[in-house]
Amino acid sequence: MNSQSFAGLLGAIVASIVMVVAIAYGPIGQFGKPAKPASIQQPAPGLQPVPAAPAPRGPVIREVPN
C-alpha cells in the first residue's frame, strides 16, 4: 500500500465522519428533533415599560478665548 492510496483511504474515513456529524447536528427540519412551540410571549397587561436612565455623558470641553 503506497502513500497515495493510504491518504485516499484516510481522507475517505475523515470525510465520512464529517458527513455523519453534519447530518446529526445540521438543520434538516424536524427529522428526529422535537417540535418547537410557536407561542409568542406577551407582556402582562397593565404594566408600562420603565424608561431607561439616560446614558452618562462625559465632561463638556469648551474652547476658552485667550
N, CA, C and O atoms as a DFTB+ gen file, in Angstrom:
264 C
 N C O
     1  1       0.857      -1.170       0.000
     2  2       0.000       0.000       0.000
     3  2       0.903       1.233       0.000
     4  3       1.662       1.459       0.942
     5  1       0.812       2.013      -1.048
     6  2       1.666       3.199      -1.110
     7  2       1.006       4.376      -0.399
     8  3      -0.133       4.277       0.057
     9  1       1.721       5.477      -0.310
    10  2       1.248       6.619       0.487
    11  2       0.010       7.272      -0.121
    12  3      -0.825       7.801       0.612
    13  1      -0.124       7.244      -1.455
    14  2      -1.290       7.869      -2.077
    15  2      -2.567       7.102      -1.774
    16  3      -3.599       7.720      -1.513
    17  1      -2.532       5.797      -1.802
    18  2      -3.725       5.026      -1.500
    19  2      -4.059       5.110      -0.009
    20  3      -5.230       5.122       0.369
    21  1      -3.031       5.168       0.829
    22  2      -3.271       5.330       2.265
    23  2      -3.903       6.692       2.555
    24  3      -4.810       6.792       3.381
    25  1      -3.429       7.732       1.884
    26  2      -4.003       9.071       2.065
    27  2      -5.446       9.111       1.562
    28  3      -6.294       9.762       2.173
    29  1      -5.729       8.430       0.468
    30  2      -7.094       8.384      -0.040
    31  2      -8.028       7.671       0.921
    32  3      -9.153       8.116       1.146
    33  1      -7.558       6.558       1.492
    34  2      -8.357       5.824       2.467
    35  2      -8.599       6.665       3.713
    36  3      -9.719       6.714       4.222
    37  1      -7.559       7.324       4.204
    38  2      -7.703       8.182       5.382
    39  2      -8.631       9.366       5.094
    40  3      -9.424       9.748       5.955
    41  1      -8.542       9.943       3.911
    42  2      -9.427      11.036       3.524
    43  2     -10.877      10.607       3.451
    44  3     -11.771      11.358       3.840
    45  1     -11.117       9.398       2.953
    46  2     -12.488       8.884       2.877
    47  2     -13.063       8.658       4.272
    48  3     -14.242       8.917       4.510
    49  1     -12.231       8.177       5.190
    50  2     -12.689       7.963       6.563
    51  2     -13.031       9.292       7.226
    52  3     -14.069       9.416       7.875
    53  1     -12.165      10.278       7.064
    54  2     -12.416      11.599       7.660
    55  2     -13.652      12.236       7.038
    56  3     -14.456      12.834       7.753
    57  1     -13.820      12.122       5.741
    58  2     -14.990      12.703       5.069
    59  2     -16.277      12.051       5.547
    60  3     -17.287      12.729       5.738
    61  1     -16.244      10.719       5.744
    62  2     -17.459      10.052       6.220
    63  2     -17.793      10.468       7.651
    64  3     -18.969      10.609       7.989
    65  1     -16.792      10.663       8.489
    66  2     -17.047      11.133       9.860
    67  2     -17.634      12.536       9.842
    68  3     -18.564      12.832      10.592
    69  1     -17.102      13.394       8.997
    70  2     -17.615      14.766       8.894
    71  2     -19.064      14.761       8.405
    72  3     -19.880      15.539       8.899
    73  1     -19.390      13.913       7.460
    74  2     -20.764      13.842       6.958
    75  2     -21.732      13.341       8.026
    76  3     -22.849      13.848       8.128
    77  1     -21.323      12.357       8.819
    78  2     -22.195      11.854       9.878
    79  2     -22.450      12.945      10.909
    80  3     -23.583      13.108      11.364
    81  1     -21.419      13.693      11.284
    82  2     -21.591      14.775      12.253
    83  2     -22.462      15.882      11.667
    84  3     -23.297      16.444      12.377
    85  1     -22.286      16.204      10.393
    86  2     -23.095      17.251       9.765
    87  2     -24.559      16.849       9.707
    88  3     -25.436      17.692       9.900
    89  1     -24.839      15.587       9.446
    90  2     -26.229      15.132       9.409
    91  2     -26.824      15.104      10.809
    92  3     -27.998      15.423      10.993
    93  1     -26.022      14.724      11.797
    94  2     -26.529      14.635      13.166
    95  2     -26.851      16.009      13.749
    96  3     -27.845      16.156      14.461
    97  1     -26.026      17.014      13.459
    98  2     -26.210      18.331      14.061
    99  2     -26.721      19.376      13.084
   100  3     -26.924      20.520      13.489
   101  1     -26.932      19.053      11.860
   102  2     -27.321      20.029      10.859
   103  2     -28.797      20.368      10.890
   104  3     -29.588      19.639      11.489
   105  1     -29.180      21.464      10.253
   106  2     -30.585      21.878      10.200
   107  2     -31.349      21.132       9.104
   108  3     -31.454      21.614       7.977
   109  1     -31.875      19.973       9.435
   110  2     -32.617      19.178       8.453
   111  2     -34.098      19.184       8.822
   112  3     -34.757      18.149       8.719
   113  1     -34.616      20.287       9.235
   114  2     -36.025      20.384       9.580
   115  2     -36.336      19.687      10.890
   116  3     -35.592      19.812      11.863
   117  1     -37.448      18.947      10.912
   118  2     -37.904      18.310      12.145
   119  2     -37.524      16.841      12.206
   120  3     -38.062      16.110      13.038
   121  1     -36.627      16.387      11.362
   122  2     -36.255      14.976      11.333
   123  2     -35.493      14.599      12.606
   124  3     -34.336      14.981      12.783
   125  1     -36.154      13.847      13.489
   126  2     -35.509      13.383      14.705
   127  2     -35.386      14.430      15.785
   128  3     -34.675      14.214      16.767
   129  1     -36.053      15.556      15.638
   130  2     -35.967      16.635      16.623
   131  2     -37.371      16.956      17.129
   132  3     -38.332      16.853      16.367
   133  1     -37.508      17.336      18.384
   134  2     -38.836      17.675      18.894
   135  2     -39.349      18.979      18.280
   136  3     -38.566      19.854      17.911
   137  1     -40.657      19.091      18.178
   138  2     -41.267      20.293      17.615
   139  2     -41.148      21.447      18.601
   140  3     -41.306      21.264      19.808
   141  1     -40.871      22.624      18.081
   142  2     -40.752      23.810      18.922
   143  2     -42.099      24.508      19.011
   144  3     -42.793      24.627      18.001
   145  1     -42.485      24.973      20.196
   146  2     -43.762      25.697      20.295
   147  2     -43.676      27.035      19.582
   148  3     -42.639      27.699      19.598
   149  1     -44.778      27.418      18.959
   150  2     -44.814      28.652      18.181
   151  2     -45.509      29.770      18.943
   152  3     -46.088      30.667      18.331
   153  1     -45.460      29.728      20.267
   154  2     -46.129      30.773      21.044
   155  2     -45.210      31.981      21.202
   156  3     -43.992      31.856      21.329
   157  1     -45.835      33.146      21.188
   158  2     -45.103      34.395      21.368
   159  2     -45.441      34.921      22.753
   160  3     -46.615      35.028      23.110
   161  1     -44.430      35.247      23.527
   162  2     -44.680      35.724      24.878
   163  2     -45.190      37.157      24.845
   164  3     -44.579      38.035      24.236
   165  1     -46.321      37.378      25.508
   166  2     -46.940      38.693      25.593
   167  2     -46.610      39.295      26.960
   168  3     -46.607      38.568      27.954
   169  1     -46.336      40.590      27.041
   170  2     -46.133      41.205      28.355
   171  2     -47.451      41.238      29.128
   172  3     -48.531      41.250      28.538
   173  1     -47.346      41.250      30.432
   174  2     -48.544      41.264      31.269
   175  2     -49.333      42.550      31.025
   176  3     -48.735      43.621      30.924
   177  1     -50.668      42.468      30.927
   178  2     -51.461      43.678      30.670
   179  2     -51.431      44.620      31.867
   180  3     -51.408      44.179      33.016
   181  1     -51.430      45.917      31.589
   182  2     -51.468      46.913      32.642
   183  2     -50.095      47.377      33.102
   184  3     -50.004      48.362      33.834
   185  1     -49.040      46.711      32.706
   186  2     -47.694      47.128      33.115
   187  2     -47.068      47.972      32.020
   188  3     -47.012      47.573      30.856
   189  1     -46.601      49.139      32.416
   190  2     -45.937      50.020      31.473
   191  2     -44.434      49.755      31.534
   192  3     -43.898      49.545      32.622
   193  1     -43.751      49.761      30.406
   194  2     -42.299      49.570      30.445
   195  2     -41.624      50.761      31.124
   196  3     -42.004      51.911      30.903
   197  1     -40.648      50.480      31.927
   198  2     -39.925      51.527      32.648
   199  2     -38.904      52.140      31.700
   200  3     -38.111      51.419      31.094
   201  1     -38.915      53.494      31.564
   202  2     -37.926      54.111      30.670
   203  2     -36.520      53.951      31.248
   204  3     -36.311      54.038      32.457
   205  1     -35.592      53.720      30.373
   206  2     -34.208      53.521      30.801
   207  2     -33.594      54.860      31.192
   208  3     -33.956      55.906      30.653
   209  1     -32.672      54.811      32.127
   210  2     -31.967      56.024      32.548
   211  2     -31.091      56.505      31.394
   212  3     -30.570      55.692      30.631
   213  1     -30.926      57.818      31.265
   214  2     -30.089      58.315      30.166
   215  2     -28.641      57.874      30.368
   216  3     -28.169      57.703      31.491
   217  1     -27.971      57.701      29.263
   218  2     -26.585      57.262      29.313
   219  2     -25.723      58.362      29.935
   220  3     -25.946      59.543      29.668
   221  1     -24.750      57.991      30.752
   222  2     -23.878      59.011      31.346
   223  2     -23.047      59.692      30.263
   224  3     -22.543      59.054      29.339
   225  1     -22.926      60.974      30.407
   226  2     -22.190      61.753      29.419
   227  2     -20.864      62.201      29.997
   228  3     -20.730      62.405      31.203
   229  1     -19.913      62.349      29.141
   230  2     -18.580      62.764      29.560
   231  2     -18.524      64.257      29.832
   232  3     -19.519      64.961      29.662
   233  1     -17.380      64.737      30.249
   234  2     -17.231      66.177      30.527
   235  2     -17.333      66.991      29.240
   236  3     -16.908      66.558      28.170
   237  1     -17.905      68.177      29.379
   238  2     -18.045      69.073      28.237
   239  2     -16.817      69.961      28.190
   240  3     -16.513      70.661      29.156
   241  1     -16.110      69.935      27.069
   242  2     -14.905      70.741      26.916
   243  2     -15.239      71.875      25.966
   244  3     -15.600      71.661      24.809
   245  1     -15.109      73.076      26.480
   246  2     -15.428      74.253      25.678
   247  2     -14.149      75.057      25.443
   248  3     -13.249      75.090      26.283
   249  1     -14.097      75.692      24.298
   250  2     -12.931      76.495      23.995
   251  2     -13.026      77.824      24.729
   252  3     -14.048      78.508      24.695
   253  1     -11.935      78.164      25.388
   254  2     -11.886      79.414      26.132
   255  2     -10.947      80.359      25.399
   256  3      -9.806      79.999      25.105
   257  1     -11.428      81.590      25.095
   258  2     -10.525      82.525      24.378
   259  2      -9.367      82.966      25.280
   260  3      -9.533      83.161      26.484
   261  1      -8.209      83.114      24.672
   262  2      -7.005      83.527      25.434
   263  2      -6.951      85.004      25.620
   264  3      -6.014      85.516      26.233
